[in-house]
């Protein structure tokens, strides 16, 4: 693994004999200029060994931070970017190097890349958010079983945490942050279907009340919502774009699993795809309730095949503005999926 800044995409493109559109050429020129200003071998940035940080409120006893795992500390003016790389068939590639990527933050190359990690094992903060409206009554028990199996597989380290929220017209947290698997299973089983659908409200509340503060003052974590719904919102007070913005403020990825089993994709499926795409996640459309388990397995595989990149943006301002992120792989056989941007903190 190299700690050099991103290699110039122009070199890679010429070697492969590819043509680049105007935006990629601009990225190549910016990256080339930045690379030329850097020393050939900047000092390596090693993960710091730190004591266990204070954990979120937990409902279980004995849930401690796994201090044997390396942690990564980052400053308030640094960006912690979690991303996934796949080929055109959707197969994950967790073995690329830092020099394989090019990055723009707010249309500028980063001032400094502080760390780059493959196949990361950062602590997980996962919200299981399940539609309990009347429309999903017939398949609700199977969804509960699949969600329980997912949590049993994904929560491995003592530092991982999850919570369970159900929603119809209102939201109900049946299990707060914990790594106690029995408690999480009980929380899922406490959910009961009935009522209308206020999905945007649920996503907004999960991010604002649970995930926004989930890592403040600690080492970086990976934050995700697993959303099970048909996407047909009919009761929310907030709009779709407000829910997405709150996810971006909370730096939370959405993995959306559609429970619409009809052959045609409806408006609800488009909404689920937008929630996932705008936050750097993925939407799944299983053809039947029996296939929902495979969607959970795909999410589990992705969460274990991600990269973490920490960098200092150029011309960073503490103004609360939204800063766009453009990240791509120099090897055009691979696609990068990452959040589209983030909100800078205010001073």
Secondary structure, DSSP 8 states (H G I E B T S, - for coil): ---S----HHHHHHHHT----HHHHHHHHHHHHHHHTS-TT------B----------SSTT----TTS-B----TTEEEEEEEEEETT--B-----GGGEEEEETTB--SEEEEEESS----EEEEEEEE-SGGGGGGHHHHHHHHHHHHHHH--STT-EEEEEEESSSEEEEEEEE--HHHHHHHHHT----S---HHHHHHHIIIIIITTTTTTSS--EEEEEEEE-----S-SS-HHHHHHHHHHTT-EEEEEE---SSS--HHHHHHHHHHHHTT-EEE--SSGGGHHHHHHHHHHHHTS-EEEEEE-TT---B--EEEEEEEESSTTEEEEE-SEEE--B-
